[in-house]
């Protein structure tokens, strides 16, 4: 096992730091279980992973070992687990929840937390990009970062720059959000630190934990952009997607909407005389009414919380 050599190989391929760390960890895991590198042992490793990890994790770990084999010149024909692509993004923080979050941050005079969430929701930056956003970028209106093997430009809305100017004039160092634990060295916070910070806010302010994660605010940015009439091609560029098909997922229906459509299609084939077939408008109106009732109940709870905060 030559981890250092493999790390150098990946660096020359311009793989991201996270990918390098994940792949080298995967190789170490493999050699803790197997002594020989072969197609049979990689298949056995795959079976071991399937018993302990989710399919996505299995594929990531497996990819690390397969790339190690490629570097060693060993041919293996082992495929990952097929995963159905998501038809929509779920678990995105609602506008009311986001307003509650910002209101509570203001009430607690947590200016740093306030601007962290504003920049997450208004730039569409990935976690690894967000922690490297620089103060100099605010002066230009955009930041250019090397990510996923290419230079990506992240734009800042003009009103976001103007409104946050006073706060960032008090921040020392190069980065917008330097780590509090390494303030003297001026290092940025880590992606792990960012994730934990968001989880802490979810618990503190009683916001659904499933919507409080860094990438969720990237989804929120995309949804809001399209909802305001933004162009899909432009959004694809803003998000740094190589394939517009990846961006198109934001135009698709939620799980509730897909469930309603499925129910309608299946129920519309009913032939029993005792069960009258609903016309498309009538059935969709019924489903919509049910969904609106559930949504209204949730919104009422959120608005009640917001009203309490404002009293």
HELIX and SHEET records of a PDB file:
HELIX    1   1 UNK A    3  UNK A   12  1                                  10    
HELIX    2   2 UNK A   17  UNK A   33  1                                  17    
HELIX    3   3 UNK A   39  UNK A   52  1                                  14    
HELIX    4   4 UNK A   55  UNK A   72  1                                  18    
HELIX    5   5 UNK A   95  UNK A  107  1                                  13    
HELIX    6   6 UNK A  111  UNK A  123  1                                  13    
HELIX    7   7 UNK A  127  UNK A  130  1                                   4    
HELIX    8   8 UNK A  135  UNK A  140  1                                   6    
HELIX    9   9 UNK A  158  UNK A  168  1                                  11    
HELIX   10  10 UNK A  191  UNK A  204  1                                  14    
HELIX   11  11 UNK A  209  UNK A  211  5                                   3    
HELIX   12  12 UNK A  214  UNK A  227  1                                  14    
HELIX   13  13 UNK A  232  UNK A  239  1                                   8    
HELIX   14  14 UNK A  244  UNK A  247  1                                   4    
HELIX   15  15 UNK A  248  UNK A  251  5                                   4    
HELIX   16  16 UNK A  255  UNK A  267  1                                  13    
HELIX   17  17 UNK A  280  UNK A  310  1                                  31    
SHEET    1   A 2 UNK A 142  UNK A 147  0                                        
SHEET    2   A 2 UNK A 150  UNK A 155 -1                                        
END                                                                             
